[in-house]
């Protein structure tokens, strides 16, 4: 189903983003995602989401709990035109084995999705990755921008930001996993920004 053929109210969901999944509270993460999707379905009727995030720990556990998720037309996955099968999207996500999902479980999940999904909305990456790179770099180069100020507050020096910009200029951004993996290697205070809280006694940073 092409985007131009869609009719009526609809919304794009980011509820299955890997960053929303808490490995220490997996059930709670699924509860939040399920409620959010339910509200969107009830209020908007049709919810579009990125097919890549159907191959995530959150999606596996969500479908375990709600196997009727694709029983109706409310969920419409957006599928990249340069991909041919759901398994091709595994490279867009973190390694599922890190969360305890072995190869057989992953294969079973993909087979389950293949049997459930009856339609997708094709989309082309186009130059989205380069436009995103331009936005990231321009924000970092502007010392007065929100992201630049947040990095300084988190302990990044000017040289650190310069190195970050240099890395972003050459980083492949056609798969979001590349940026998420890079961010995971930065200091924790930089990763979570204002979401981090420092214990006034121990000085330890938490989230």
C-alpha positions in Angstrom: 0.0 0.0 0.0 1.6 3.2 -1.2 1.6 6.3 1.0 -0.4 8.3 -1.5 -3.2 5.7 -1.4 -3.7 6.0 2.4 -6.9 7.7 3.5 -8.2 9.0 6.8 -6.4 9.7 10.0 -3.1 8.0 10.6 0.1 8.3 12.6 3.7 7.1 12.5 4.8 5.2 15.6 8.3 5.1 17.2 7.1 3.0 20.1 9.3 0.0 19.2 12.5 1.9 18.9 15.3 -0.1 20.5 16.1 2.8 22.8 12.7 2.4 24.5 13.5 -1.2 25.5 14.8 -1.6 29.1 16.5 -5.0 29.4 16.1 -4.8 33.2 12.4 -4.3 32.9 11.3 -6.1 29.8 7.7 -6.6 30.9 7.4 -3.0 31.7 8.8 -1.9 28.3 6.3 -4.1 26.6 3.4 -2.7 28.7 4.3 0.8 27.7 4.7 0.0 24.0 1.4 -2.0 24.0 -0.5 0.8 25.6 1.0 3.4 23.3 0.1 1.4 20.2 -3.4 0.8 21.5 -4.0 4.5 22.1 -2.7 5.4 18.6 -4.9 2.7 17.0 -8.0 3.9 18.9 -7.5 7.6 18.1 -5.9 7.5 14.6 -7.2 4.2 13.1 -4.0 3.3 11.2 -0.5 3.2 12.6 2.6 3.1 10.4 5.9 1.9 11.9 9.4 1.0 10.7 9.6 -2.7 9.7 13.2 -2.9 11.1 11.9 -2.4 14.6 9.7 -5.5 14.2 13.0 -7.4 14.6 13.8 -6.2 18.0 13.5 -7.6 21.5 10.5 -5.4 22.2 8.7 -6.6 19.1 9.4 -10.3 19.9 8.0 -10.0 23.4 5.1 -7.8 22.2 4.0 -10.4 19.7 4.4 -13.2 22.3 1.9 -11.3 24.5 -0.3 -10.0 21.7 -0.3 -12.5 18.8 -3.3 -10.7 17.2 -1.3 -7.5 16.6 -1.6 -7.9 12.8 -5.1 -9.5 12.8 -6.6 -6.3 11.4 -5.4 -3.5 9.1 -4.4 -1.0 11.9 -0.7 -1.7 11.9 1.0 -0.9 8.5 4.8 -1.6 8.5 6.9 0.7 6.3 9.4 -1.5 4.3 12.5 -0.2 2.6 12.4 -0.7 -1.2 16.0 -1.8 -1.3 15.3 -4.7 1.0 13.7 -8.0 -0.1 12.8 -9.8 3.1 12.3 -9.2 6.8 15.6 -11.1 7.5 17.4 -8.4 5.6 16.5 -5.9 8.3 18.4 -7.7 11.1 21.5 -5.6 10.3 19.5 -2.5 11.2 19.2 -3.5 14.9 21.3 -4.5 17.8 22.4 -8.1 18.1 19.3 -9.9 19.4 21.5 -12.6 21.0 22.7 -10.0 23.5 19.2 -10.1 24.9 19.0 -13.9 25.1 17.3 -14.6 21.7 19.0 -17.5 20.0 19.0 -18.1 16.2 16.1 -20.5 16.3 14.0 -18.0 18.3 14.8 -15.2 15.8 14.0 -17.5 12.8 10.7 -18.4 14.4 9.8 -14.8 15.0 10.6 -13.8 11.4 8.5 -16.8 10.2 5.6 -15.6 12.5 5.8 -12.1 11.0 5.9 -13.4 7.5 2.7 -15.3 8.2 1.0 -12.3 9.8 1.9 -9.3 7.7 -0.4 -9.0 4.7 0.6 -5.6 3.4 3.4 -3.0 3.8 4.0 0.5 2.8 7.2 0.8 0.6 9.5 3.6 1.2 12.8 4.7 -0.3 15.8 5.8 1.7 16.7 8.4 -0.9 19.1 11.0 0.6 17.6 10.9 4.1 20.9 9.7 5.5 22.8 12.7 4.1 20.1 15.1 5.2 20.2 13.7 8.7 24.0 14.0 8.6 23.8 17.6 7.6 21.3 18.4 10.4 23.5 16.6 13.0 26.7 18.3 11.9 25.1 21.8 11.7 23.7 21.4 15.2 27.0 20.4 16.6 28.9 23.2 14.8 26.5 25.8 16.3 27.9 26.4 19.8 24.6 27.9 20.9 22.4 24.9 19.8 20.7 22.8 22.4 22.7 19.7 21.5 26.0 21.5 21.7 25.2 23.1 25.1 24.0 19.7 26.4 27.3 18.1 25.4 29.3 20.8 27.1 27.2 20.4 30.2 27.9 16.6 30.1 31.6 17.2 30.1 32.5 17.4 26.4 35.3 19.8 25.6 35.5 21.7 22.3 38.0 19.1 21.0 35.6 16.3 21.8 32.9 17.9 19.8 35.3 18.5 16.9 36.2 14.8 16.9 32.5 13.9 17.1 31.7 16.0 14.0 34.6 14.4 12.1 33.3 10.9 12.9 29.8 11.9 11.8 31.0 13.2 8.5 32.3 9.8 7.5 29.9 7.5 9.4 27.5 5.4 7.3 24.0 6.5 8.3 21.9 4.4 6.0 21.4 2.0 9.0 20.5 3.7 12.3 22.3 0.9 14.2 25.6 2.6 13.2 24.8 5.8 15.0 23.3 3.9 18.0 26.4 1.8 18.4 28.6 4.9 18.2 26.6 6.7 20.8 26.8 3.6 23.1 30.6 4.0 23.1 30.4 7.6 24.4 30.6 8.5 28.1 27.3 7.7 29.9 26.7 11.4 30.8 26.9 12.3 27.1 24.6 9.4 26.1 21.7 10.4 28.3 22.2 14.1 28.7 19.6 15.7 31.0 18.1 12.2 31.7 21.1 11.5 33.8 20.9 12.3 37.5 23.9 12.5 39.8 23.6 11.2 43.3 24.5 14.2 45.6 26.3 11.9 48.1 28.2 9.4 45.9 28.5 11.5 42.8 27.5 8.5 40.7 25.6 9.2 37.6 22.4 7.2 37.0 19.4 7.4 34.7 
